[in-house]
Amino acid sequence: MNTFGDRLKFAIKLRGITASDLARHLGVKPQAIYQVQSGKSGAMNASNAAAAADFLRVPIRWLTDGEGATPNAQPLDARSPLKQLPPRLISTWFPLQWEAAVFR
């Protein structure tokens, strides 16, 4: 993984989310993520790169510069299990739970 885009694509796949999930989290269009992954656009700005690294649970230095060990799948953080779920699952599940509670 030589480029920022390669590492970003790897981290997205490792976490079991989509580029669209990351884009939604960062508040950018999915096309922006796809362009970075494909190398058509350079790396993200520092703020988005840091937010992406945090969301993807990878070291920022690894994501931006390729320094350090390649991340592996990590066990869920027991303190914040919801942060570990793919956003599309959370966005589907919570409204259903809310409706179930309201209409009981």
Biopython code that builds the backbone (N, CA, C, O; Angstrom):
import numpy as np
from Bio.PDB.StructureBuilder import StructureBuilder

atoms = [
    (1, "MET", "N", (0.843, -1.169, 0.000)),
    (1, "MET", "CA", (0.000, 0.000, 0.000)),
    (1, "MET", "C", (0.891, 1.236, 0.000)),
    (1, "MET", "O", (1.396, 1.684, 1.030)),
    (2, "ASN", "N", (1.053, 1.750, -1.186)),
    (2, "ASN", "CA", (1.990, 2.849, -1.355)),
    (2, "ASN", "C", (1.374, 4.227, -1.227)),
    (2, "ASN", "O", (2.075, 5.189, -0.913)),
    (3, "THR", "N", (0.085, 4.341, -1.464)),
    (3, "THR", "CA", (-0.520, 5.673, -1.489)),
    (3, "THR", "C", (-1.550, 5.833, -0.372)),
    (3, "THR", "O", (-2.023, 4.863, 0.220)),
    (4, "PHE", "N", (-1.870, 7.084, -0.114)),
    (4, "PHE", "CA", (-2.924, 7.398, 0.848)),
    (4, "PHE", "C", (-4.219, 6.710, 0.423)),
    (4, "PHE", "O", (-4.923, 6.134, 1.252)),
    (5, "GLY", "N", (-4.531, 6.772, -0.871)),
    (5, "GLY", "CA", (-5.755, 6.154, -1.381)),
    (5, "GLY", "C", (-5.797, 4.657, -1.145)),
    (5, "GLY", "O", (-6.841, 4.112, -0.784)),
    (6, "ASP", "N", (-4.662, 3.983, -1.348)),
    (6, "ASP", "CA", (-4.592, 2.538, -1.093)),
    (6, "ASP", "C", (-4.851, 2.226, 0.377)),
    (6, "ASP", "O", (-5.595, 1.303, 0.710)),
    (7, "ARG", "N", (-4.218, 3.016, 1.254)),
    (7, "ARG", "CA", (-4.392, 2.775, 2.689)),
    (7, "ARG", "C", (-5.818, 3.093, 3.132)),
    (7, "ARG", "O", (-6.378, 2.399, 3.980)),
    (8, "LEU", "N", (-6.399, 4.136, 2.561)),
    (8, "LEU", "CA", (-7.781, 4.485, 2.889)),
    (8, "LEU", "C", (-8.723, 3.363, 2.465)),
    (8, "LEU", "O", (-9.600, 2.963, 3.231)),
    (9, "LYS", "N", (-8.547, 2.863, 1.264)),
    (9, "LYS", "CA", (-9.384, 1.770, 0.758)),
    (9, "LYS", "C", (-9.246, 0.536, 1.653)),
    (9, "LYS", "O", (-10.241, -0.111, 1.981)),
    (10, "PHE", "N", (-8.011, 0.212, 2.046)),
    (10, "PHE", "CA", (-7.763, -0.935, 2.917)),
    (10, "PHE", "C", (-8.467, -0.762, 4.260)),
    (10, "PHE", "O", (-9.113, -1.689, 4.748)),
    (11, "ALA", "N", (-8.344, 0.423, 4.858)),
    (11, "ALA", "CA", (-8.947, 0.671, 6.175)),
    (11, "ALA", "C", (-10.469, 0.618, 6.112)),
    (11, "ALA", "O", (-11.111, 0.121, 7.037)),
    (12, "ILE", "N", (-11.044, 1.122, 5.040)),
    (12, "ILE", "CA", (-12.498, 1.069, 4.870)),
    (12, "ILE", "C", (-12.954, -0.387, 4.798)),
    (12, "ILE", "O", (-13.917, -0.780, 5.456)),
    (13, "LYS", "N", (-12.255, -1.172, 3.998)),
    (13, "LYS", "CA", (-12.608, -2.593, 3.869)),
    (13, "LYS", "C", (-12.403, -3.327, 5.189)),
    (13, "LYS", "O", (-13.226, -4.154, 5.579)),
    (14, "LEU", "N", (-11.308, -3.024, 5.873)),
    (14, "LEU", "CA", (-10.996, -3.664, 7.149)),
    (14, "LEU", "C", (-12.104, -3.443, 8.170)),
    (14, "LEU", "O", (-12.415, -4.341, 8.952)),
    (15, "ARG", "N", (-12.688, -2.279, 8.170)),
    (15, "ARG", "CA", (-13.737, -1.947, 9.142)),
    (15, "ARG", "C", (-15.125, -2.382, 8.701)),
    (15, "ARG", "O", (-16.087, -2.253, 9.458)),
    (16, "GLY", "N", (-15.234, -2.896, 7.485)),
    (16, "GLY", "CA", (-16.525, -3.398, 7.029)),
    (16, "GLY", "C", (-17.543, -2.313, 6.740)),
    (16, "GLY", "O", (-18.747, -2.518, 6.900)),
    (17, "ILE", "N", (-17.054, -1.159, 6.314)),
    (17, "ILE", "CA", (-17.965, -0.071, 5.954)),
    (17, "ILE", "C", (-17.769, 0.250, 4.480)),
    (17, "ILE", "O", (-16.962, -0.388, 3.803)),
    (18, "THR", "N", (-18.491, 1.219, 3.993)),
    (18, "THR", "CA", (-18.344, 1.644, 2.604)),
    (18, "THR", "C", (-17.746, 3.046, 2.556)),
    (18, "THR", "O", (-17.703, 3.766, 3.554)),
    (19, "ALA", "N", (-17.293, 3.404, 1.372)),
    (19, "ALA", "CA", (-16.789, 4.766, 1.174)),
    (19, "ALA", "C", (-17.901, 5.775, 1.443)),
    (19, "ALA", "O", (-17.645, 6.875, 1.932)),
    (20, "SER", "N", (-19.123, 5.400, 1.123)),
    (20, "SER", "CA", (-20.263, 6.292, 1.392)),
    (20, "SER", "C", (-20.461, 6.503, 2.888)),
    (20, "SER", "O", (-20.809, 7.602, 3.320)),
    (21, "ASP", "N", (-20.241, 5.449, 3.683)),
    (21, "ASP", "CA", (-20.345, 5.586, 5.143)),
    (21, "ASP", "C", (-19.318, 6.592, 5.655)),
    (21, "ASP", "O", (-19.631, 7.454, 6.475)),
    (22, "LEU", "N", (-18.097, 6.469, 5.163)),
    (22, "LEU", "CA", (-17.046, 7.398, 5.581)),
    (22, "LEU", "C", (-17.371, 8.816, 5.114)),
    (22, "LEU", "O", (-17.202, 9.775, 5.868)),
    (23, "ALA", "N", (-17.831, 8.945, 3.888)),
    (23, "ALA", "CA", (-18.182, 10.268, 3.365)),
    (23, "ALA", "C", (-19.260, 10.920, 4.223)),
    (23, "ALA", "O", (-19.173, 12.105, 4.545)),
    (24, "ARG", "N", (-20.262, 10.151, 4.586)),
    (24, "ARG", "CA", (-21.347, 10.680, 5.425)),
    (24, "ARG", "C", (-20.789, 11.156, 6.765)),
    (24, "ARG", "O", (-21.175, 12.215, 7.261)),
    (25, "HIS", "N", (-19.883, 10.375, 7.347)),
    (25, "HIS", "CA", (-19.279, 10.747, 8.630)),
    (25, "HIS", "C", (-18.471, 12.041, 8.508)),
    (25, "HIS", "O", (-18.486, 12.880, 9.408)),
    (26, "LEU", "N", (-17.773, 12.189, 7.393)),
    (26, "LEU", "CA", (-16.921, 13.367, 7.199)),
    (26, "LEU", "C", (-17.692, 14.569, 6.662)),
    (26, "LEU", "O", (-17.183, 15.690, 6.671)),
    (27, "GLY", "N", (-18.910, 14.340, 6.197)),
    (27, "GLY", "CA", (-19.689, 15.433, 5.629)),
    (27, "GLY", "C", (-19.234, 15.832, 4.237)),
    (27, "GLY", "O", (-19.325, 16.997, 3.849)),
    (28, "VAL", "N", (-18.738, 14.842, 3.483)),
    (28, "VAL", "CA", (-18.321, 15.100, 2.103)),
    (28, "VAL", "C", (-19.111, 14.180, 1.180)),
    (28, "VAL", "O", (-19.787, 13.259, 1.637)),
    (29, "LYS", "N", (-19.022, 14.435, -0.106)),
    (29, "LYS", "CA", (-19.703, 13.586, -1.081)),
    (29, "LYS", "C", (-18.931, 12.280, -1.247)),
    (29, "LYS", "O", (-17.702, 12.275, -1.175)),
    (30, "PRO", "N", (-19.641, 11.173, -1.469)),
    (30, "PRO", "CA", (-18.952, 9.893, -1.683)),
    (30, "PRO", "C", (-17.929, 9.965, -2.818)),
    (30, "PRO", "O", (-16.894, 9.302, -2.760)),
    (31, "GLN", "N", (-18.212, 10.764, -3.846)),
    (31, "GLN", "CA", (-17.280, 10.887, -4.965)),
    (31, "GLN", "C", (-15.915, 11.381, -4.509)),
    (31, "GLN", "O", (-14.894, 11.001, -5.082)),
    (32, "ALA", "N", (-15.889, 12.219, -3.489)),
    (32, "ALA", "CA", (-14.610, 12.720, -2.974)),
    (32, "ALA", "C", (-13.775, 11.569, -2.422)),
    (32, "ALA", "O", (-12.563, 11.515, -2.631)),
    (33, "ILE", "N", (-14.429, 10.651, -1.717)),
    (33, "ILE", "CA", (-13.714, 9.491, -1.163)),
    (33, "ILE", "C", (-13.251, 8.580, -2.291)),
    (33, "ILE", "O", (-12.113, 8.111, -2.281)),
    (34, "TYR", "N", (-14.131, 8.322, -3.274)),
    (34, "TYR", "CA", (-13.763, 7.458, -4.399)),
    (34, "TYR", "C", (-12.583, 8.036, -5.174)),
    (34, "TYR", "O", (-11.708, 7.290, -5.612)),
    (35, "GLN", "N", (-12.550, 9.357, -5.348)),
    (35, "GLN", "CA", (-11.444, 9.980, -6.072)),
    (35, "GLN", "C", (-10.129, 9.834, -5.318)),
    (35, "GLN", "O", (-9.085, 9.603, -5.930)),
    (36, "VAL", "N", (-10.170, 9.965, -4.007)),
    (36, "VAL", "CA", (-8.952, 9.784, -3.211)),
    (36, "VAL", "C", (-8.496, 8.331, -3.308)),
    (36, "VAL", "O", (-7.309, 8.062, -3.490)),
    (37, "GLN", "N", (-9.439, 7.392, -3.187)),
    (37, "GLN", "CA", (-9.086, 5.973, -3.254)),
    (37, "GLN", "C", (-8.454, 5.606, -4.593)),
    (37, "GLN", "O", (-7.517, 4.809, -4.644)),
    (38, "SER", "N", (-8.959, 6.179, -5.660)),
    (38, "SER", "CA", (-8.474, 5.823, -6.996)),
    (38, "SER", "C", (-7.227, 6.599, -7.406)),
    (38, "SER", "O", (-6.627, 6.307, -8.441)),
    (39, "GLY", "N", (-6.834, 7.580, -6.605)),
    (39, "GLY", "CA", (-5.651, 8.369, -6.921)),
    (39, "GLY", "C", (-5.924, 9.544, -7.838)),
    (39, "GLY", "O", (-4.996, 10.252, -8.229)),
    (40, "LYS", "N", (-7.192, 9.764, -8.190)),
    (40, "LYS", "CA", (-7.540, 10.897, -9.052)),
    (40, "LYS", "C", (-7.467, 12.217, -8.300)),
    (40, "LYS", "O", (-7.380, 13.288, -8.903)),
    (41, "SER", "N", (-7.503, 12.126, -6.988)),
    (41, "SER", "CA", (-7.398, 13.307, -6.138)),
    (41, "SER", "C", (-6.345, 12.995, -5.089)),
    (41, "SER", "O", (-6.173, 11.839, -4.701)),
    (42, "GLY", "N", (-5.654, 13.999, -4.638)),
    (42, "GLY", "CA", (-4.636, 13.786, -3.612)),
    (42, "GLY", "C", (-5.258, 13.408, -2.281)),
    (42, "GLY", "O", (-6.446, 13.093, -2.205)),
    (43, "ALA", "N", (-4.467, 13.440, -1.260)),
    (43, "ALA", "CA", (-4.952, 13.121, 0.084)),
    (43, "ALA", "C", (-5.961, 14.173, 0.538)),
    (43, "ALA", "O", (-6.075, 15.245, -0.056)),
    (44, "MET", "N", (-6.680, 13.846, 1.590)),
    (44, "MET", "CA", (-7.666, 14.760, 2.172)),
    (44, "MET", "C", (-6.953, 15.885, 2.914)),
    (44, "MET", "O", (-5.744, 15.831, 3.137)),
    (45, "ASN", "N", (-7.722, 16.903, 3.293)),
    (45, "ASN", "CA", (-7.129, 17.930, 4.143)),
    (45, "ASN", "C", (-6.847, 17.315, 5.515)),
    (45, "ASN", "O", (-7.369, 16.249, 5.841)),
    (46, "ALA", "N", (-6.040, 17.972, 6.297)),
    (46, "ALA", "CA", (-5.581, 17.416, 7.578)),
    (46, "ALA", "C", (-6.735, 17.099, 8.517)),
    (46, "ALA", "O", (-6.715, 16.081, 9.209)),
    (47, "SER", "N", (-7.728, 17.959, 8.544)),
    (47, "SER", "CA", (-8.867, 17.755, 9.441)),
    (47, "SER", "C", (-9.650, 16.498, 9.064)),
    (47, "SER", "O", (-9.982, 15.689, 9.930)),
    (48, "ASN", "N", (-9.945, 16.334, 7.771)),
    (48, "ASN", "CA", (-10.679, 15.150, 7.335)),
    (48, "ASN", "C", (-9.843, 13.884, 7.458)),
    (48, "ASN", "O", (-10.377, 12.820, 7.773)),
    (49, "ALA", "N", (-8.545, 13.981, 7.216)),
    (49, "ALA", "CA", (-7.681, 12.810, 7.361)),
    (49, "ALA", "C", (-7.663, 12.341, 8.812)),
    (49, "ALA", "O", (-7.725, 11.141, 9.078)),
    (50, "ALA", "N", (-7.579, 13.279, 9.746)),
    (50, "ALA", "CA", (-7.591, 12.921, 11.172)),
    (50, "ALA", "C", (-8.934, 12.321, 11.564)),
    (50, "ALA", "O", (-8.985, 11.338, 12.304)),
    (51, "ALA", "N", (-10.024, 12.909, 11.070)),
    (51, "ALA", "CA", (-11.360, 12.382, 11.382)),
    (51, "ALA", "C", (-11.549, 11.001, 10.768)),
    (51, "ALA", "O", (-12.159, 10.129, 11.387)),
    (52, "ALA", "N", (-11.036, 10.794, 9.562)),
    (52, "ALA", "CA", (-11.142, 9.486, 8.914)),
    (52, "ALA", "C", (-10.349, 8.442, 9.691)),
    (52, "ALA", "O", (-10.835, 7.334, 9.919)),
    (53, "ALA", "N", (-9.136, 8.790, 10.096)),
    (53, "ALA", "CA", (-8.317, 7.846, 10.865)),
    (53, "ALA", "C", (-9.011, 7.460, 12.165)),
    (53, "ALA", "O", (-9.010, 6.289, 12.546)),
    (54, "ASP", "N", (-9.596, 8.425, 12.840)),
    (54, "ASP", "CA", (-10.307, 8.151, 14.084)),
    (54, "ASP", "C", (-11.512, 7.250, 13.825)),
    (54, "ASP", "O", (-11.718, 6.269, 14.540)),
    (55, "PHE", "N", (-12.300, 7.575, 12.818)),
    (55, "PHE", "CA", (-13.494, 6.804, 12.482)),
    (55, "PHE", "C", (-13.133, 5.380, 12.063)),
    (55, "PHE", "O", (-13.834, 4.426, 12.400)),
    (56, "LEU", "N", (-12.030, 5.249, 11.322)),
    (56, "LEU", "CA", (-11.599, 3.937, 10.833)),
    (56, "LEU", "C", (-10.749, 3.177, 11.849)),
    (56, "LEU", "O", (-10.407, 2.014, 11.635)),
    (57, "ARG", "N", (-10.412, 3.842, 12.958)),
    (57, "ARG", "CA", (-9.613, 3.254, 14.031)),
    (57, "ARG", "C", (-8.243, 2.777, 13.537)),
    (57, "ARG", "O", (-7.811, 1.658, 13.814)),
    (58, "VAL", "N", (-7.582, 3.666, 12.796)),
    (58, "VAL", "CA", (-6.218, 3.404, 12.347)),
    (58, "VAL", "C", (-5.353, 4.589, 12.761)),
    (58, "VAL", "O", (-5.864, 5.700, 12.897)),
    (59, "PRO", "N", (-4.055, 4.376, 12.962)),
    (59, "PRO", "CA", (-3.174, 5.493, 13.321)),
    (59, "PRO", "C", (-3.107, 6.521, 12.183)),
    (59, "PRO", "O", (-3.000, 6.160, 11.011)),
    (60, "ILE", "N", (-3.171, 7.773, 12.542)),
    (60, "ILE", "CA", (-3.135, 8.841, 11.543)),
    (60, "ILE", "C", (-1.837, 8.801, 10.743)),
    (60, "ILE", "O", (-1.856, 9.032, 9.534)),
    (61, "ARG", "N", (-0.719, 8.515, 11.388)),
    (61, "ARG", "CA", (0.574, 8.461, 10.677)),
    (61, "ARG", "C", (0.589, 7.332, 9.654)),
    (61, "ARG", "O", (1.159, 7.478, 8.573)),
    (62, "TRP", "N", (-0.034, 6.210, 9.991)),
    (62, "TRP", "CA", (-0.111, 5.108, 9.030)),
    (62, "TRP", "C", (-0.967, 5.527, 7.835)),
    (62, "TRP", "O", (-0.586, 5.312, 6.684)),
    (63, "LEU", "N", (-2.121, 6.124, 8.114)),
    (63, "LEU", "CA", (-3.027, 6.499, 7.030)),
    (63, "LEU", "C", (-2.398, 7.548, 6.115)),
    (63, "LEU", "O", (-2.463, 7.416, 4.893)),
    (64, "THR", "N", (-1.800, 8.570, 6.682)),
    (64, "THR", "CA", (-1.280, 9.666, 5.857)),
    (64, "THR", "C", (0.079, 9.369, 5.233)),
    (64, "THR", "O", (0.317, 9.713, 4.076)),
    (65, "ASP", "N", (0.973, 8.731, 5.992)),
    (65, "ASP", "CA", (2.350, 8.549, 5.521)),
    (65, "ASP", "C", (2.770, 7.101, 5.325)),
    (65, "ASP", "O", (3.841, 6.840, 4.778)),
    (66, "GLY", "N", (1.944, 6.158, 5.763)),
    (66, "GLY", "CA", (2.308, 4.748, 5.664)),
    (66, "GLY", "C", (3.307, 4.315, 6.716)),
    (66, "GLY", "O", (3.898, 3.241, 6.601)),
    (67, "GLU", "N", (3.509, 5.137, 7.746)),
    (67, "GLU", "CA", (4.473, 4.812, 8.800)),
    (67, "GLU", "C", (3.838, 3.903, 9.843)),
    (67, "GLU", "O", (2.681, 4.084, 10.222)),
    (68, "GLY", "N", (4.607, 2.929, 10.298)),
    (68, "GLY", "CA", (4.117, 2.016, 11.326)),
    (68, "GLY", "C", (3.540, 0.753, 10.711)),
    (68, "GLY", "O", (3.517, 0.575, 9.493)),
    (69, "ALA", "N", (3.078, -0.112, 11.591)),
    (69, "ALA", "CA", (2.542, -1.406, 11.170)),
    (69, "ALA", "C", (1.166, -1.240, 10.529)),
    (69, "ALA", "O", (0.388, -0.360, 10.897)),
    (70, "THR", "N", (0.896, -2.100, 9.574)),
    (70, "THR", "CA", (-0.429, -2.121, 8.954)),
    (70, "THR", "C", (-1.440, -2.603, 9.981)),
    (70, "THR", "O", (-1.233, -3.642, 10.610)),
    (71, "PRO", "N", (-2.523, -1.871, 10.160)),
    (71, "PRO", "CA", (-3.532, -2.273, 11.161)),
    (71, "PRO", "C", (-4.193, -3.601, 10.806)),
    (71, "PRO", "O", (-4.327, -3.951, 9.634)),
    (72, "ASN", "N", (-4.600, -4.330, 11.836)),
    (72, "ASN", "CA", (-5.377, -5.557, 11.653)),
    (72, "ASN", "C", (-6.753, -5.297, 12.232)),
    (72, "ASN", "O", (-6.994, -4.281, 12.884)),
    (73, "ALA", "N", (-7.644, -6.231, 11.980)),
    (73, "ALA", "CA", (-8.964, -6.131, 12.600)),
    (73, "ALA", "C", (-8.768, -6.186, 14.108)),
    (73, "ALA", "O", (-8.046, -7.046, 14.612)),
    (74, "GLN", "N", (-9.407, -5.273, 14.826)),
    (74, "GLN", "CA", (-9.264, -5.203, 16.275)),
    (74, "GLN", "C", (-10.582, -5.566, 16.925)),
    (74, "GLN", "O", (-11.643, -5.350, 16.339)),
    (75, "PRO", "N", (-10.530, -6.117, 18.131)),
    (75, "PRO", "CA", (-11.781, -6.424, 18.819)),
    (75, "PRO", "C", (-12.560, -5.154, 19.114)),
    (75, "PRO", "O", (-11.997, -4.061, 19.184)),
    (76, "LEU", "N", (-13.851, -5.314, 19.285)),
    (76, "LEU", "CA", (-14.690, -4.171, 19.613)),
    (76, "LEU", "C", (-14.253, -3.539, 20.916)),
    (76, "LEU", "O", (-13.887, -4.233, 21.865)),
    (77, "ASP", "N", (-14.293, -2.249, 20.956)),
    (77, "ASP", "CA", (-13.997, -1.503, 22.171)),
    (77, "ASP", "C", (-15.221, -1.600, 23.069)),
    (77, "ASP", "O", (-16.280, -1.075, 22.725)),
    (78, "ALA", "N", (-15.095, -2.250, 24.194)),
    (78, "ALA", "CA", (-16.238, -2.489, 25.081)),
    (78, "ALA", "C", (-16.823, -1.193, 25.622)),
    (78, "ALA", "O", (-17.990, -1.154, 26.011)),
    (79, "ARG", "N", (-16.022, -0.132, 25.651)),
    (79, "ARG", "CA", (-16.530, 1.137, 26.184)),
    (79, "ARG", "C", (-17.445, 1.849, 25.205)),
    (79, "ARG", "O", (-18.287, 2.643, 25.623)),
    (80, "SER", "N", (-17.304, 1.590, 23.933)),
    (80, "SER", "CA", (-18.134, 2.293, 22.956)),
    (80, "SER", "C", (-18.505, 1.366, 21.798)),
    (80, "SER", "O", (-18.081, 1.599, 20.665)),
    (81, "PRO", "N", (-19.278, 0.334, 22.062)),
    (81, "PRO", "CA", (-19.580, -0.635, 21.005)),
    (81, "PRO", "C", (-20.345, -0.038, 19.830)),
    (81, "PRO", "O", (-20.191, -0.513, 18.705)),
    (82, "LEU", "N", (-21.161, 0.983, 20.052)),
    (82, "LEU", "CA", (-21.913, 1.557, 18.939)),
    (82, "LEU", "C", (-21.005, 2.240, 17.930)),
    (82, "LEU", "O", (-21.318, 2.274, 16.740)),
    (83, "LYS", "N", (-19.885, 2.783, 18.389)),
    (83, "LYS", "CA", (-18.950, 3.423, 17.463)),
    (83, "LYS", "C", (-18.338, 2.406, 16.510)),
    (83, "LYS", "O", (-17.850, 2.769, 15.440)),
    (84, "GLN", "N", (-18.362, 1.141, 16.893)),
    (84, "GLN", "CA", (-17.719, 0.115, 16.094)),
    (84, "GLN", "C", (-18.645, -0.442, 15.012)),
    (84, "GLN", "O", (-18.176, -1.121, 14.098)),
    (85, "LEU", "N", (-19.934, -0.171, 15.096)),
    (85, "LEU", "CA", (-20.881, -0.682, 14.120)),
    (85, "LEU", "C", (-20.858, 0.163, 12.855)),
    (85, "LEU", "O", (-20.629, 1.371, 12.917)),
    (86, "PRO", "N", (-21.094, -0.466, 11.707)),
    (86, "PRO", "CA", (-21.187, 0.325, 10.480)),
    (86, "PRO", "C", (-22.325, 1.337, 10.591)),
    (86, "PRO", "O", (-23.407, 0.994, 11.069)),
    (87, "PRO", "N", (-22.100, 2.567, 10.161)),
    (87, "PRO", "CA", (-23.125, 3.603, 10.286)),
    (87, "PRO", "C", (-24.453, 3.228, 9.644)),
    (87, "PRO", "O", (-25.511, 3.608, 10.144)),
    (88, "ARG", "N", (-24.407, 2.482, 8.533)),
    (88, "ARG", "CA", (-25.680, 2.130, 7.881)),
    (88, "ARG", "C", (-26.523, 1.230, 8.767)),
    (88, "ARG", "O", (-27.751, 1.288, 8.710)),
    (89, "LEU", "N", (-25.888, 0.395, 9.589)),
    (89, "LEU", "CA", (-26.627, -0.454, 10.513)),
    (89, "LEU", "C", (-27.259, 0.392, 11.609)),
    (89, "LEU", "O", (-28.422, 0.193, 11.959)),
    (90, "ILE", "N", (-26.501, 1.326, 12.143)),
    (90, "ILE", "CA", (-27.019, 2.194, 13.200)),
    (90, "ILE", "C", (-28.173, 3.038, 12.672)),
    (90, "ILE", "O", (-29.202, 3.170, 13.334)),
    (91, "SER", "N", (-28.004, 3.607, 11.480)),
    (91, "SER", "CA", (-29.050, 4.480, 10.948)),
    (91, "SER", "C", (-30.323, 3.711, 10.629)),
    (91, "SER", "O", (-31.402, 4.303, 10.597)),
    (92, "THR", "N", (-30.225, 2.408, 10.393)),
    (92, "THR", "CA", (-31.412, 1.586, 10.151)),
    (92, "THR", "C", (-32.029, 1.130, 11.461)),
    (92, "THR", "O", (-33.249, 1.166, 11.618)),
    (93, "TRP", "N", (-31.211, 0.709, 12.387)),
    (93, "TRP", "CA", (-31.699, 0.095, 13.615)),
    (93, "TRP", "C", (-32.347, 1.097, 14.563)),
    (93, "TRP", "O", (-33.431, 0.832, 15.083)),
    (94, "PHE", "N", (-31.713, 2.234, 14.799)),
    (94, "PHE", "CA", (-32.242, 3.179, 15.779)),
    (94, "PHE", "C", (-33.621, 3.733, 15.425)),
    (94, "PHE", "O", (-34.480, 3.809, 16.303)),
    (95, "PRO", "N", (-33.865, 4.125, 14.167)),
    (95, "PRO", "CA", (-35.228, 4.586, 13.871)),
    (95, "PRO", "C", (-36.276, 3.502, 14.096)),
    (95, "PRO", "O", (-37.389, 3.794, 14.534)),
    (96, "LEU", "N", (-35.927, 2.256, 13.798)),
    (96, "LEU", "CA", (-36.877, 1.164, 14.029)),
    (96, "LEU", "C", (-37.163, 1.005, 15.514)),
    (96, "LEU", "O", (-38.310, 0.782, 15.903)),
    (97, "GLN", "N", (-36.136, 1.116, 16.345)),
    (97, "GLN", "CA", (-36.328, 1.013, 17.789)),
    (97, "GLN", "C", (-37.171, 2.173, 18.303)),
    (97, "GLN", "O", (-38.012, 1.994, 19.184)),
    (98, "TRP", "N", (-36.942, 3.364, 17.751)),
    (98, "TRP", "CA", (-37.706, 4.541, 18.166)),
    (98, "TRP", "C", (-39.179, 4.344, 17.816)),
    (98, "TRP", "O", (-40.054, 4.606, 18.641)),
    (99, "GLU", "N", (-39.455, 3.885, 16.599)),
    (99, "GLU", "CA", (-40.841, 3.645, 16.196)),
    (99, "GLU", "C", (-41.495, 2.602, 17.087)),
    (99, "GLU", "O", (-42.646, 2.765, 17.491)),
    (100, "ALA", "N", (-40.779, 1.543, 17.394)),
    (100, "ALA", "CA", (-41.330, 0.490, 18.244)),
    (100, "ALA", "C", (-41.675, 1.042, 19.621)),
    (100, "ALA", "O", (-42.699, 0.673, 20.196)),
    (101, "ALA", "N", (-40.842, 1.912, 20.150)),
    (101, "ALA", "CA", (-41.093, 2.481, 21.478)),
    (101, "ALA", "C", (-42.266, 3.459, 21.448)),
    (101, "ALA", "O", (-43.063, 3.505, 22.384)),
    (102, "VAL", "N", (-42.368, 4.227, 20.389)),
    (102, "VAL", "CA", (-43.421, 5.239, 20.292)),
    (102, "VAL", "C", (-44.787, 4.603, 20.073)),
    (102, "VAL", "O", (-45.782, 5.069, 20.628)),
    (103, "PHE", "N", (-44.844, 3.557, 19.280)),
    (103, "PHE", "CA", (-46.134, 2.972, 18.911)),
    (103, "PHE", "C", (-46.539, 1.779, 19.762)),
    (103, "PHE", "O", (-47.417, 1.014, 19.362)),
    (104, "ARG", "N", (-45.939, 1.605, 20.895)),
    (104, "ARG", "CA", (-46.336, 0.505, 21.787)),
    (104, "ARG", "C", (-47.559, 0.857, 22.549)),
    (104, "ARG", "O", (-48.041, 0.054, 23.348)),
]
sb = StructureBuilder()
sb.init_structure("model")
sb.init_model(0)
sb.init_chain("A")
sb.init_seg("    ")
for serial, (resi, resn, name, xyz) in enumerate(atoms, 1):
    if name == "N":
        sb.init_residue(resn, " ", resi, " ")
    sb.init_atom(name, np.array(xyz, "f"), 0.0, 1.0, " ", f" {name:<3s}", serial, name[0])
structure = sb.get_structure()
